[in-house]
Amino acid sequence: MSLRDDIEAVLRAWNTHEISRGASPIIDFDCFPGGPEGEPISDRLTAYRRLAALRPAASGVLAARLDADLAFLGHVLGERPSLDDYVRATQGCPAAGWPEDYMAQCAERTHAALSDLGIGWGPQTNSELRTLEGPLDVSDAPDAIRQAAEDLEPAIREATASTAPYRLTIETADIDAYWTYWLDGAGQDVRLRLNLPNVEFTQVGARQFALHEVLGHGLQSASLTAQAAAEDVPWVRLLSIHAPQQVMLEGLAQAWPLFVLPDDKVLITRVWVTHYAQLVLAQVHRALNAGTPAIECADHLRAWIPWWTDKTISGYLTDRGTDATHRSYMWAYPAGFDWFAALAEADAKVSREVLHAAYRAPLTPSDLAELWPQGPAIGGPGGPVRLWKPPIS
């Protein structure tokens, strides 16, 4: 077997071990279903040793993937690397952050978009925006998402030149976790789970999440599967959220409306609200990991995003401060979103090249920067690790 195949065999065995102990899987999408599994793994230390034994022979994309797996395993085994070191090793970009003037620009853009819809800035902002988005009953959500995906699929296929088929299953869940929608699967089989306690269904939201989950993650993963079947690809065919392709996956999924529905005024406003919130969370992500007291971080989030409840805020703090998976993975959202939002305003030839490439390989931040050298710094250009007064109150 090749080194790639050896890595995949260990990852499959490690994944089986995590599932057997009631933990979350470490494989989120399998682009080579039916691949061989290595010798059984009975503990995480054994997984670490087996992957570490493969590292000396690795280079390029395989080395980057192994470094991510080893950093993640080291964390769950008790290591506590600095946030920047950990994010660099797992997500492939720095946790540099964004300066105060850029944050102010993003806040002003979001405020202006809301004002244009007649929505004020305060505790009722989100509920007022949801009213404009057109609330949907929970029972109507699966059909609305399917219909939105069907309507928007031609635009995504044209933008990416993907011809890969996919089969969608929609399930519901009731889990005390941060996520509202989650997509996983294998090959062309895509499963979308709706976490009912967190879901606020709207007609606009159906379009947003059809783009994010179904045509973003789902069709993209199916497209990577098709590419892996068509040629002997050099990359590991098992996607994990602690690995460096996640910046591209989450960034593009969040930004798709800017590429294909730029005139959908209400949806684009929701996109800018989400982008703004992700950058604010990035501030807190860095501050919390630099030792800022949790209550100060919570007060900062309440000041910058006044419609969030303490329950919402406490979940975000826990994810970014103590959880080995989310301490890494949550950085992919602002890092990727900000880069792809900028790409949506770039030359059409550049964006077309990136979008085509993104549905053919699990691109890392280094790959993205190579495709668009003039693009913004992924992970931010750098900014002080401190919490400052919001520009809008």
KEKE-3310 file (N, C-alpha, C; in steps of 0.2 Angstrom, whole numbers, plus 5000, padded with zeros to 4 digits):
npx = (5004:5002:5009:4999:4988:4991:4990:4977:4971:4975:4968:4955:4954:4957:4945:4935:4938:4935:4921:4917:4919:4910:4913:4914:4914:4930:4931:4923:4918:4918:4928:4931:4923:4923:4936:4951:4953:4965:4974:4966:4963:4965:4966:4969:4983:4989:4984:4991:5004:5005:5002:5012:5023:5022:5025:5039:5041:5033:5027:5022:5005:5002:5010:5005:4992:4995:5002:4991:4983:4991:4993:4980:4977:4987:4982:4970:4975:4981:4990:4992:4994:4999:4986:4988:4999:4992:4981:4988:4994:4983:4972:4980:4983:4987:4981:4979:4970:4960:4962:4957:4951:4947:4937:4928:4924:4917:4907:4900:4896:4887:4878:4873:4867:4856:4849:4845:4835:4826:4828:4833:4847:4850:4844:4833:4836:4839:4827:4819:4825:4823:4809:4807:4813:4804:4796:4796:4787:4793:4790:4789:4802:4812:4807:4807:4821:4825:4819:4824:4838:4836:4832:4843:4854:4858:4865:4876:4883:4886:4895:4905:4908:4905:4900:4896:4886:4874:4866:4853:4849:4838:4838:4832:4838:4840:4850:4861:4871:4882:4879:4867:4864:4871:4882:4886:4893:4896:4905:4893:4883:4874:4871:4860:4858:4846:4847:4835:4833:4840:4836:4829:4818:4817:4811:4821:4832:4831:4836:4849:4855:4853:4862:4874:4875:4869:4873:4885:4894:4888:4887:4900:4908:4904:4908:4922:4924:4920:4931:4942:4938:4941:4954:4971:4972:4983:4980:4973:4959:4949:4939:4941:4936:4946:4956:4967:4959:4947:4946:4944:4932:4922:4923:4919:4906:4899:4900:4894:4881:4885:4891:4881:4868:4868:4859:4849:4842:4838:4844:4857:4860:4858:4870:4880:4878:4881:4894:4900:4897:4905:4918:4919:4917:4930:4938:4936:4939:4953:4956:4951:4959:4970:4970:4961:4947:4933:4920:4922:4924:4912:4904:4909:4905:4891:4890:4894:4886:4871:4859:4861:4859:4863:4864:4867:4880:4887:4889:4897:4908:4913:4916:4926:4936:4939:4937:4945:4942:4934:4941:4951:4943:4933:4940:4941:4929:4928:4941:4940:4928:4930:4940:4934:4923:4930:4935:4923:4922:4932:4941:4932:4938:4948:4940:4933:4942:4947:4934:4932:4943:4941:4931:4937:4948:4953:4957:4970:4974:4986:4985:4975:4980:4990:4983:4976:4986:4985:4975:4967:4975:4974:4966:4968:4976:4982:4981:4979:4978:4965:4951:4939:4929:4913:4910:4897:4883)
npy = (4994:5012:5026:5036:5027:5019:5029:5032:5019:5018:5029:5025:5015:5021:5030:5020:5016:5028:5029:5017:5020:5029:5042:5056:5053:5054:5054:5064:5064:5052:5050:5039:5026:5010:5008:4999:4995:4998:4988:4984:4998:5001:5012:5030:5033:5023:5026:5038:5034:5026:5034:5044:5036:5035:5048:5052:5048:5056:5070:5086:5087:5075:5076:5087:5083:5073:5080:5088:5078:5072:5084:5086:5074:5074:5085:5080:5070:5077:5088:5106:5116:5133:5144:5149:5140:5128:5130:5133:5120:5112:5118:5124:5138:5154:5160:5174:5185:5200:5218:5233:5243:5236:5228:5238:5242:5231:5230:5242:5240:5229:5235:5245:5237:5231:5242:5246:5238:5242:5238:5239:5241:5230:5221:5215:5213:5201:5194:5202:5202:5189:5188:5195:5186:5176:5165:5148:5133:5119:5106:5109:5112:5102:5099:5112:5115:5105:5109:5121:5118:5111:5121:5129:5122:5121:5133:5132:5121:5126:5136:5128:5118:5105:5088:5078:5066:5065:5059:5064:5063:5068:5071:5072:5078:5079:5087:5093:5104:5115:5116:5118:5113:5099:5090:5075:5059:5047:5044:5046:5047:5058:5065:5075:5083:5090:5099:5100:5108:5120:5125:5138:5140:5147:5155:5161:5156:5143:5144:5148:5138:5127:5130:5131:5118:5107:5110:5116:5108:5095:5092:5096:5087:5075:5078:5078:5064:5059:5063:5057:5044:5044:5047:5043:5051:5062:5066:5063:5053:5055:5065:5076:5087:5093:5095:5103:5106:5111:5125:5130:5122:5127:5141:5143:5137:5146:5158:5156:5162:5175:5173:5168:5172:5187:5198:5195:5202:5201:5189:5191:5201:5193:5185:5195:5198:5186:5185:5196:5192:5180:5186:5193:5183:5177:5187:5184:5171:5171:5180:5173:5161:5167:5170:5179:5183:5172:5179:5192:5190:5185:5197:5205:5199:5200:5214:5217:5209:5211:5203:5190:5177:5172:5159:5155:5162:5156:5143:5145:5150:5139:5130:5136:5137:5125:5113:5101:5098:5109:5120:5121:5119:5129:5140:5139:5145:5160:5162:5156:5161:5175:5176:5170:5179:5190:5185:5184:5197:5198:5197:5189:5179:5174:5170:5160:5150:5147:5142:5131:5123:5120:5110:5099:5095:5094:5108:5117:5131:5135:5131:5139:5152:5151:5150:5162:5174:5188:5189:5191:5189:5173:5169:5181:5197:5201:5207:5215:5205:5209:5215:5227:5242:5241:5247:5251:5254)
npz = (5000:4998:5006:5008:5009:5020:5030:5029:5033:5047:5051:5049:5058:5070:5070:5072:5085:5092:5090:5096:5110:5113:5109:5098:5080:5071:5057:5046:5033:5021:5007:5001:5002:5009:5010:5016:5033:5046:5058:5073:5085:5102:5110:5112:5113:5106:5093:5091:5091:5080:5069:5071:5068:5054:5050:5047:5034:5026:5016:5009:5006:5013:5024:5030:5034:5043:5053:5058:5063:5073:5081:5085:5092:5102:5109:5114:5122:5133:5131:5130:5119:5113:5106:5093:5089:5089:5080:5068:5066:5065:5057:5047:5046:5053:5069:5069:5069:5067:5064:5074:5066:5054:5060:5064:5051:5046:5056:5053:5040:5042:5050:5042:5032:5039:5043:5031:5028:5037:5050:5067:5079:5091:5106:5099:5086:5079:5079:5073:5060:5057:5056:5044:5035:5034:5044:5046:5049:5059:5054:5040:5036:5031:5017:5012:5012:5003:4992:4990:4988:4976:4967:4967:4963:4949:4948:4956:4951:4939:4943:4948:4939:4943:4940:4948:4955:4969:4984:4995:5012:5025:5042:5059:5075:5093:5102:5114:5109:5100:5086:5073:5060:5053:5042:5036:5029:5016:5001:4988:4996:5006:5022:5030:5046:5056:5070:5082:5094:5092:5080:5070:5059:5043:5028:5020:5027:5023:5010:5013:5020:5012:5002:5010:5017:5009:4995:4997:5008:5005:4990:4987:4994:4988:4976:4978:4981:4968:4961:4967:4964:4950:4948:4955:4968:4977:4990:5007:5009:5018:5027:5040:5053:5061:5052:5039:5028:5032:5033:5020:5017:5026:5024:5011:5011:5019:5012:5000:4996:4992:4980:4971:4974:4975:4974:4983:4994:5008:5012:5009:5019:5030:5028:5030:5043:5050:5046:5052:5066:5066:5066:5077:5087:5084:5090:5103:5104:5103:5114:5125:5125:5128:5141:5146:5157:5158:5160:5156:5143:5139:5142:5133:5121:5123:5122:5109:5101:5104:5103:5107:5119:5136:5136:5123:5122:5132:5127:5116:5122:5129:5119:5112:5121:5129:5122:5113:5099:5094:5098:5088:5076:5076:5073:5059:5054:5054:5048:5035:5030:5029:5020:5008:5007:5003:4991:4983:4978:4970:4954:4941:4934:4943:4954:4948:4945:4958:4963:4955:4958:4971:4971:4968:4975:4992:4997:5005:5017:5012:4999:4994:4995:4986:4974:4974:4976:4979:4988:5004:5020:5026:5041:5046:5046:5058:5074:5090:5105:5113:5120:5114:5115:5106:5090:5087:5096)
capx = (5000:5005:5009:4992:4983:4993:4987:4969:4970:4976:4963:4949:4954:4956:4938:4931:4939:4932:4914:4916:4920:4905:4915:4912:4919:4935:4930:4916:4915:4923:4928:4934:4920:4925:4943:4953:4954:4971:4974:4962:4966:4962:4967:4972:4990:4991:4983:4996:5011:5005:5002:5019:5028:5022:5027:5045:5041:5028:5029:5017:4998:5001:5013:5001:4987:4998:5003:4985:4980:4995:4992:4974:4978:4991:4978:4965:4979:4982:4994:4989:4998:4996:4981:4991:5002:4987:4977:4993:4995:4977:4969:4984:4983:4988:4976:4982:4965:4959:4963:4951:4948:4943:4931:4923:4921:4912:4901:4896:4893:4882:4873:4869:4862:4851:4845:4842:4829:4822:4829:4837:4853:4849:4842:4828:4839:4839:4820:4816:4827:4819:4802:4808:4815:4798:4797:4794:4786:4798:4788:4790:4809:4815:4804:4809:4828:4826:4817:4829:4844:4835:4832:4850:4859:4861:4870:4882:4886:4889:4901:4911:4909:4904:4895:4895:4879:4874:4859:4852:4845:4838:4836:4832:4841:4839:4857:4863:4877:4882:4877:4860:4864:4877:4882:4892:4892:4901:4904:4888:4877:4875:4866:4860:4855:4844:4847:4829:4833:4844:4834:4824:4817:4814:4811:4827:4836:4831:4841:4856:4857:4854:4869:4879:4875:4868:4876:4891:4897:4886:4889:4907:4911:4902:4913:4929:4923:4921:4938:4946:4937:4943:4961:4974:4973:4988:4977:4970:4952:4945:4939:4940:4936:4952:4962:4967:4954:4941:4945:4941:4925:4917:4923:4915:4899:4896:4900:4890:4876:4888:4893:4876:4862:4870:4854:4844:4844:4837:4849:4864:4860:4860:4877:4884:4877:4885:4901:4902:4897:4911:4924:4918:4919:4937:4941:4935:4943:4960:4956:4949:4965:4976:4969:4955:4942:4927:4915:4924:4923:4904:4901:4911:4900:4884:4890:4895:4880:4866:4853:4863:4857:4868:4865:4871:4886:4891:4891:4902:4915:4915:4918:4933:4941:4941:4936:4950:4940:4932:4947:4954:4938:4929:4944:4940:4923:4930:4946:4938:4923:4933:4944:4929:4919:4934:4935:4917:4922:4938:4941:4929:4943:4951:4936:4931:4948:4946:4928:4933:4948:4938:4926:4941:4953:4952:4962:4972:4975:4992:4983:4971:4984:4994:4978:4975:4991:4983:4970:4969:4979:4969:4967:4968:4982:4985:4978:4981:4974:4962:4944:4938:4922:4910:4909:4890:4879)
capy = (5000:5018:5030:5038:5021:5017:5034:5030:5013:5020:5034:5021:5011:5026:5032:5015:5016:5033:5027:5012:5023:5034:5049:5058:5051:5058:5055:5067:5062:5047:5050:5032:5021:5003:5007:4995:4997:4995:4984:4988:5002:5001:5018:5035:5033:5019:5029:5043:5031:5023:5040:5047:5031:5037:5055:5053:5047:5060:5077:5089:5086:5070:5078:5092:5080:5069:5085:5090:5072:5072:5089:5085:5068:5077:5089:5076:5066:5082:5094:5112:5121:5139:5144:5150:5134:5123:5131:5132:5113:5108:5121:5126:5145:5157:5163:5181:5190:5206:5224:5236:5247:5232:5226:5243:5243:5226:5232:5247:5237:5225:5240:5248:5232:5230:5248:5247:5233:5244:5234:5242:5237:5229:5214:5212:5213:5194:5192:5206:5199:5182:5190:5197:5180:5172:5159:5141:5127:5114:5101:5111:5113:5097:5100:5118:5114:5101:5113:5127:5115:5109:5127:5132:5117:5123:5139:5129:5116:5130:5139:5124:5113:5098:5084:5073:5065:5064:5057:5067:5061:5073:5068:5077:5076:5083:5087:5099:5106:5122:5116:5119:5109:5095:5086:5070:5054:5043:5043:5050:5048:5064:5065:5082:5082:5096:5099:5104:5113:5126:5127:5143:5139:5153:5153:5163:5151:5137:5145:5149:5131:5123:5132:5129:5111:5102:5111:5117:5102:5089:5092:5097:5081:5070:5079:5075:5057:5057:5065:5051:5038:5045:5046:5041:5057:5062:5068:5058:5053:5055:5072:5078:5094:5096:5095:5109:5108:5114:5132:5130:5120:5131:5147:5143:5136:5152:5163:5154:5167:5181:5172:5165:5176:5193:5202:5193:5207:5199:5184:5194:5204:5188:5183:5200:5197:5180:5186:5200:5188:5176:5190:5195:5177:5176:5191:5181:5165:5173:5182:5167:5157:5171:5171:5184:5179:5171:5183:5197:5188:5185:5203:5208:5196:5204:5221:5217:5206:5211:5199:5184:5176:5169:5152:5155:5164:5151:5137:5148:5151:5132:5127:5139:5137:5119:5107:5100:5099:5115:5125:5121:5119:5135:5146:5139:5149:5166:5162:5154:5166:5182:5175:5169:5185:5194:5182:5185:5203:5198:5196:5183:5173:5171:5166:5154:5145:5144:5138:5124:5119:5118:5104:5094:5093:5097:5113:5120:5138:5137:5130:5145:5158:5150:5151:5170:5177:5195:5188:5193:5184:5169:5169:5188:5200:5202:5212:5214:5201:5212:5216:5234:5244:5240:5254:5252:5252)
capz = (5000:4998:5012:5009:5011:5027:5034:5029:5037:5054:5053:5050:5065:5076:5070:5075:5092:5095:5090:5101:5117:5113:5107:5091:5075:5068:5050:5045:5026:5018:5000:4998:5006:5008:5010:5021:5040:5049:5064:5078:5090:5108:5114:5108:5112:5101:5087:5090:5090:5073:5065:5072:5064:5047:5048:5044:5026:5023:5014:5006:5009:5018:5030:5033:5037:5049:5058:5060:5067:5079:5085:5089:5097:5107:5113:5118:5127:5138:5129:5129:5115:5112:5101:5087:5087:5088:5074:5063:5065:5063:5052:5042:5046:5060:5073:5069:5071:5063:5068:5076:5060:5050:5064:5064:5045:5046:5060:5050:5034:5044:5053:5036:5028:5043:5043:5024:5029:5043:5057:5072:5082:5098:5108:5094:5079:5076:5079:5067:5054:5056:5053:5036:5032:5033:5048:5044:5054:5059:5049:5033:5034:5026:5011:5010:5011:4997:4986:4988:4985:4969:4963:4967:4961:4943:4949:4960:4946:4934:4946:4950:4934:4945:4938:4953:4958:4976:4987:5001:5017:5030:5048:5064:5081:5098:5105:5117:5106:5097:5079:5071:5055:5052:5036:5035:5024:5013:4994:4985:5001:5010:5027:5034:5052:5059:5078:5083:5099:5090:5074:5069:5052:5039:5020:5018:5030:5019:5004:5015:5022:5006:4999:5015:5019:5004:4989:4999:5010:5002:4983:4987:4996:4983:4970:4980:4980:4961:4959:4970:4960:4943:4948:4961:4971:4982:4997:5011:5006:5024:5029:5047:5054:5064:5047:5036:5022:5034:5032:5013:5017:5030:5021:5005:5012:5022:5007:4993:4993:4989:4973:4967:4975:4977:4974:4988:4999:5015:5013:5010:5026:5035:5027:5033:5051:5051:5045:5058:5072:5066:5067:5085:5090:5083:5095:5110:5104:5105:5121:5130:5125:5131:5148:5148:5161:5154:5161:5152:5136:5139:5142:5126:5116:5124:5120:5102:5098:5109:5103:5109:5126:5140:5134:5117:5123:5136:5123:5111:5126:5131:5113:5110:5127:5132:5118:5108:5092:5093:5099:5082:5071:5076:5069:5052:5051:5052:5044:5029:5028:5028:5013:5003:5006:4998:4984:4979:4975:4966:4947:4940:4932:4949:4958:4944:4946:4965:4964:4951:4961:4978:4971:4965:4980:4999:4997:5012:5016:5007:4992:4992:4994:4980:4969:4974:4980:4981:4993:5011:5024:5029:5048:5048:5045:5064:5078:5097:5109:5118:5119:5114:5114:5100:5087:5086:5102)
cpx = (5004:5005:5002:4987:4985:4990:4980:4967:4970:4970:4956:4949:4953:4948:4934:4932:4935:4924:4913:4916:4914:4907:4913:4917:4924:4935:4923:4913:4921:4922:4930:4930:4922:4932:4945:4954:4960:4969:4970:4966:4962:4962:4970:4979:4993:4990:4989:5003:5011:5005:5009:5024:5028:5024:5033:5045:5036:5030:5022:5010:4998:5005:5009:4995:4989:4999:4997:4982:4984:4994:4985:4974:4982:4987:4973:4969:4982:4987:4989:4993:4995:4991:4984:4995:4997:4983:4982:4993:4989:4974:4973:4985:4984:4981:4978:4977:4965:4959:4956:4947:4944:4937:4926:4920:4916:4906:4897:4893:4886:4876:4869:4865:4856:4846:4842:4835:4824:4822:4835:4843:4852:4847:4837:4830:4837:4831:4817:4818:4824:4812:4802:4810:4810:4799:4793:4792:4791:4797:4789:4797:4812:4813:4807:4817:4829:4824:4822:4836:4842:4835:4839:4856:4862:4867:4877:4886:4889:4895:4907:4912:4908:4899:4893:4888:4879:4866:4859:4847:4844:4835:4836:4835:4839:4845:4858:4870:4876:4878:4869:4859:4871:4876:4888:4889:4898:4900:4899:4882:4879:4869:4866:4855:4853:4843:4841:4829:4836:4841:4828:4823:4814:4815:4818:4833:4837:4836:4848:4858:4857:4860:4875:4880:4875:4873:4884:4895:4895:4889:4897:4910:4910:4907:4920:4929:4924:4928:4943:4944:4940:4950:4964:4976:4979:4986:4973:4962:4947:4945:4938:4940:4942:4958:4961:4963:4948:4940:4942:4933:4920:4917:4918:4908:4896:4895:4896:4885:4879:4890:4887:4869:4864:4865:4848:4845:4843:4843:4856:4865:4862:4867:4881:4884:4881:4892:4904:4902:4903:4918:4924:4920:4927:4941:4941:4939:4950:4960:4956:4956:4971:4975:4964:4950:4936:4921:4916:4923:4915:4901:4903:4906:4893:4884:4891:4889:4875:4860:4855:4861:4863:4869:4869:4878:4890:4893:4897:4909:4917:4919:4925:4938:4944:4941:4941:4948:4938:4937:4950:4949:4935:4933:4943:4934:4925:4936:4944:4933:4925:4936:4939:4925:4923:4934:4929:4917:4928:4936:4937:4933:4946:4946:4933:4936:4948:4940:4929:4937:4945:4933:4930:4946:4951:4958:4963:4973:4981:4990:4979:4975:4988:4989:4976:4980:4989:4978:4972:4972:4974:4971:4968:4975:4986:4982:4980:4976:4971:4955:4942:4931:4919:4909:4902:4887:4872)
cpy = (5006:5021:5033:5033:5019:5022:5033:5024:5014:5025:5030:5018:5016:5029:5026:5015:5022:5032:5022:5014:5028:5041:5050:5055:5056:5059:5058:5066:5058:5047:5044:5027:5014:5002:5003:4998:4994:4990:4988:4992:5002:5007:5024:5036:5029:5022:5034:5040:5028:5029:5043:5042:5033:5043:5056:5053:5052:5067:5080:5088:5081:5072:5083:5089:5076:5074:5087:5084:5072:5078:5088:5079:5071:5081:5085:5071:5071:5087:5100:5117:5128:5139:5144:5144:5129:5124:5131:5125:5110:5112:5124:5134:5148:5159:5170:5186:5196:5212:5228:5240:5242:5229:5231:5244:5237:5227:5237:5244:5233:5230:5243:5243:5231:5236:5249:5242:5236:5241:5238:5238:5236:5222:5211:5211:5206:5192:5196:5204:5193:5183:5191:5191:5175:5165:5153:5137:5122:5108:5102:5112:5108:5098:5107:5118:5110:5105:5118:5124:5113:5115:5130:5128:5119:5128:5136:5125:5121:5134:5135:5119:5106:5095:5078:5072:5064:5062:5060:5064:5066:5070:5073:5074:5081:5083:5093:5101:5112:5122:5115:5114:5105:5091:5081:5065:5051:5043:5048:5051:5053:5064:5072:5081:5089:5095:5104:5109:5120:5129:5133:5143:5145:5151:5155:5158:5145:5138:5145:5142:5126:5124:5130:5122:5106:5104:5113:5110:5096:5088:5092:5090:5075:5071:5077:5068:5055:5058:5059:5045:5038:5045:5045:5048:5057:5063:5062:5059:5053:5062:5072:5085:5097:5096:5101:5111:5111:5121:5134:5128:5124:5138:5148:5142:5142:5157:5162:5160:5173:5180:5171:5169:5183:5199:5200:5197:5205:5193:5187:5198:5199:5186:5188:5200:5192:5181:5191:5196:5183:5180:5192:5189:5175:5180:5187:5174:5166:5175:5177:5163:5161:5173:5176:5180:5178:5176:5190:5196:5188:5192:5207:5205:5199:5211:5222:5214:5205:5207:5192:5183:5173:5162:5151:5157:5159:5145:5139:5148:5144:5129:5129:5139:5130:5113:5107:5101:5106:5121:5126:5123:5126:5141:5145:5143:5156:5167:5161:5159:5172:5181:5174:5175:5190:5192:5184:5192:5204:5197:5189:5177:5170:5167:5160:5149:5142:5139:5131:5120:5116:5112:5099:5091:5097:5102:5116:5127:5140:5136:5136:5151:5157:5152:5159:5173:5184:5195:5190:5188:5180:5168:5176:5191:5202:5208:5210:5209:5205:5214:5224:5235:5243:5247:5256:5250:5255)
cpz = (5000:5005:5013:5012:5018:5032:5035:5033:5045:5056:5054:5057:5071:5076:5073:5082:5095:5095:5096:5108:5118:5112:5100:5086:5073:5061:5049:5038:5024:5010:4997:5002:5004:5009:5016:5028:5043:5055:5069:5083:5096:5112:5110:5108:5107:5094:5086:5088:5082:5068:5065:5068:5057:5045:5045:5036:5023:5021:5011:5010:5014:5025:5034:5037:5043:5054:5061:5065:5073:5084:5089:5094:5103:5112:5118:5123:5133:5137:5128:5125:5114:5106:5094:5084:5085:5081:5068:5061:5062:5057:5046:5041:5052:5063:5074:5071:5066:5067:5069:5070:5056:5053:5063:5057:5044:5050:5056:5044:5036:5047:5047:5032:5032:5043:5036:5024:5034:5049:5061:5075:5089:5100:5103:5087:5076:5075:5073:5060:5052:5053:5046:5032:5031:5037:5045:5049:5053:5054:5042:5031:5030:5019:5008:5008:5004:4991:4984:4985:4977:4964:4962:4964:4954:4944:4952:4955:4941:4936:4947:4945:4937:4942:4942:4955:4966:4978:4994:5005:5022:5036:5053:5070:5086:5103:5108:5115:5102:5090:5078:5065:5055:5046:5037:5030:5021:5005:4991:4990:5006:5015:5030:5040:5054:5067:5080:5088:5097:5083:5074:5061:5049:5032:5018:5021:5026:5013:5007:5017:5017:5002:5004:5016:5013:4998:4991:5001:5006:4995:4983:4989:4991:4977:4972:4979:4973:4959:4961:4966:4953:4943:4955:4964:4976:4989:5001:5010:5012:5027:5036:5049:5058:5059:5043:5030:5025:5033:5025:5014:5020:5027:5015:5006:5015:5017:5001:4991:4990:4982:4969:4968:4978:4978:4979:4994:5007:5017:5013:5016:5031:5034:5031:5041:5053:5051:5051:5064:5072:5068:5075:5089:5090:5088:5102:5110:5106:5112:5126:5131:5128:5138:5151:5152:5157:5154:5157:5145:5134:5138:5135:5121:5116:5121:5112:5098:5103:5109:5105:5117:5129:5138:5128:5118:5127:5132:5118:5115:5127:5125:5111:5115:5129:5128:5113:5101:5090:5094:5092:5077:5071:5073:5062:5049:5050:5047:5036:5026:5026:5021:5007:5001:5001:4991:4980:4976:4970:4958:4946:4938:4938:4953:4955:4945:4953:4966:4961:4955:4968:4977:4968:4970:4986:5000:5004:5011:5012:5000:4990:4991:4988:4974:4968:4978:4982:4986:5000:5015:5027:5037:5051:5047:5052:5068:5085:5100:5114:5116:5119:5113:5107:5097:5086:5093:5102)
residu = (MET:SER:LEU:ARG:ASP:ASP:ILE:GLU:ALA:VAL:LEU:ARG:ALA:TRP:ASN:THR:HIS:GLU:ILE:SER:ARG:GLY:ALA:SER:PRO:ILE:ILE:ASP:PHE:ASP:CYS:PHE:PRO:GLY:GLY:PRO:GLU:GLY:GLU:PRO:ILE:SER:ASP:ARG:LEU:THR:ALA:TYR:ARG:ARG:LEU:ALA:ALA:LEU:ARG:PRO:ALA:ALA:SER:GLY:VAL:LEU:ALA:ALA:ARG:LEU:ASP:ALA:ASP:LEU:ALA:PHE:LEU:GLY:HIS:VAL:LEU:GLY:GLU:ARG:PRO:SER:LEU:ASP:ASP:TYR:VAL:ARG:ALA:THR:GLN:GLY:CYS:PRO:ALA:ALA:GLY:TRP:PRO:GLU:ASP:TYR:MET:ALA:GLN:CYS:ALA:GLU:ARG:THR:HIS:ALA:ALA:LEU:SER:ASP:LEU:GLY:ILE:GLY:TRP:GLY:PRO:GLN:THR:ASN:SER:GLU:LEU:ARG:THR:LEU:GLU:GLY:PRO:LEU:ASP:VAL:SER:ASP:ALA:PRO:ASP:ALA:ILE:ARG:GLN:ALA:ALA:GLU:ASP:LEU:GLU:PRO:ALA:ILE:ARG:GLU:ALA:THR:ALA:SER:THR:ALA:PRO:TYR:ARG:LEU:THR:ILE:GLU:THR:ALA:ASP:ILE:ASP:ALA:TYR:TRP:THR:TYR:TRP:LEU:ASP:GLY:ALA:GLY:GLN:ASP:VAL:ARG:LEU:ARG:LEU:ASN:LEU:PRO:ASN:VAL:GLU:PHE:THR:GLN:VAL:GLY:ALA:ARG:GLN:PHE:ALA:LEU:HIS:GLU:VAL:LEU:GLY:HIS:GLY:LEU:GLN:SER:ALA:SER:LEU:THR:ALA:GLN:ALA:ALA:ALA:GLU:ASP:VAL:PRO:TRP:VAL:ARG:LEU:LEU:SER:ILE:HIS:ALA:PRO:GLN:GLN:VAL:MET:LEU:GLU:GLY:LEU:ALA:GLN:ALA:TRP:PRO:LEU:PHE:VAL:LEU:PRO:ASP:ASP:LYS:VAL:LEU:ILE:THR:ARG:VAL:TRP:VAL:THR:HIS:TYR:ALA:GLN:LEU:VAL:LEU:ALA:GLN:VAL:HIS:ARG:ALA:LEU:ASN:ALA:GLY:THR:PRO:ALA:ILE:GLU:CYS:ALA:ASP:HIS:LEU:ARG:ALA:TRP:ILE:PRO:TRP:TRP:THR:ASP:LYS:THR:ILE:SER:GLY:TYR:LEU:THR:ASP:ARG:GLY:THR:ASP:ALA:THR:HIS:ARG:SER:TYR:MET:TRP:ALA:TYR:PRO:ALA:GLY:PHE:ASP:TRP:PHE:ALA:ALA:LEU:ALA:GLU:ALA:ASP:ALA:LYS:VAL:SER:ARG:GLU:VAL:LEU:HIS:ALA:ALA:TYR:ARG:ALA:PRO:LEU:THR:PRO:SER:ASP:LEU:ALA:GLU:LEU:TRP:PRO:GLN:GLY:PRO:ALA:ILE:GLY:GLY:PRO:GLY:GLY:PRO:VAL:ARG:LEU:TRP:LYS:PRO:PRO:ILE:SER)
# end
